[in-house]
Amino acid sequence: MLAPDEHESSRNRVPPSDSYIRSFILKSAQQEKALHHICDSCCLILPW
């Protein structure tokens, strides 16, 4: 059972899972961009 002041403070705070998911999506997007860049460079160097 949470104390009323604890409940109030936790309600105003951003959930850790939300920030984790946002950072995960951001990192995934950056990695995908980097991967495409690497693949484009490889395609220019190596004829498939």
Secondary structure per residue as TSV (DSSP state, phi and psi in degrees):
chain	resnum	aa	ss	phi	psi
A	1	M	-	360.0	123.6
A	2	L	-	-85.2	147.9
A	3	A	-	-73.4	151.9
A	4	P	H	-55.1	-40.6
A	5	D	H	-68.9	-33.2
A	6	E	H	-66.7	-41.6
A	7	H	H	-63.6	-42.0
A	8	E	H	-63.5	-44.6
A	9	S	H	-68.1	-37.1
A	10	S	H	-71.1	-28.2
A	11	R	H	-72.7	-31.8
A	12	N	H	-82.7	-16.7
A	13	R	S	-84.6	150.2
A	14	V	-	-76.7	132.8
A	15	P	-	-61.8	139.6
A	16	P	H	-61.1	-34.4
A	17	S	H	-63.4	-36.3
A	18	D	H	-65.2	-47.2
A	19	S	H	-66.0	-35.2
A	20	Y	H	-64.2	-44.1
A	21	I	H	-65.2	-42.2
A	22	R	H	-61.4	-45.7
A	23	S	H	-66.5	-35.9
A	24	F	H	-64.5	-44.0
A	25	I	H	-64.0	-41.4
A	26	L	H	-63.6	-45.0
A	27	K	H	-64.1	-40.2
A	28	S	H	-62.9	-41.3
A	29	A	H	-64.6	-41.9
A	30	Q	H	-65.6	-41.1
A	31	Q	H	-65.3	-39.8
A	32	E	H	-64.2	-41.0
A	33	K	H	-62.6	-45.4
A	34	A	H	-63.8	-39.4
A	35	L	H	-64.0	-42.9
A	36	H	H	-62.5	-40.2
A	37	H	H	-62.9	-43.8
A	38	I	H	-65.3	-42.8
A	39	C	H	-63.8	-40.3
A	40	D	H	-63.2	-41.2
A	41	S	H	-65.0	-41.1
A	42	C	H	-65.9	-37.7
A	43	C	H	-66.5	-32.7
A	44	L	H	-71.9	-36.0
A	45	I	H	-83.1	-49.2
A	46	L	S	-104.2	120.0
A	47	P	-	-74.9	123.4
A	48	W	-	-88.3	360.0
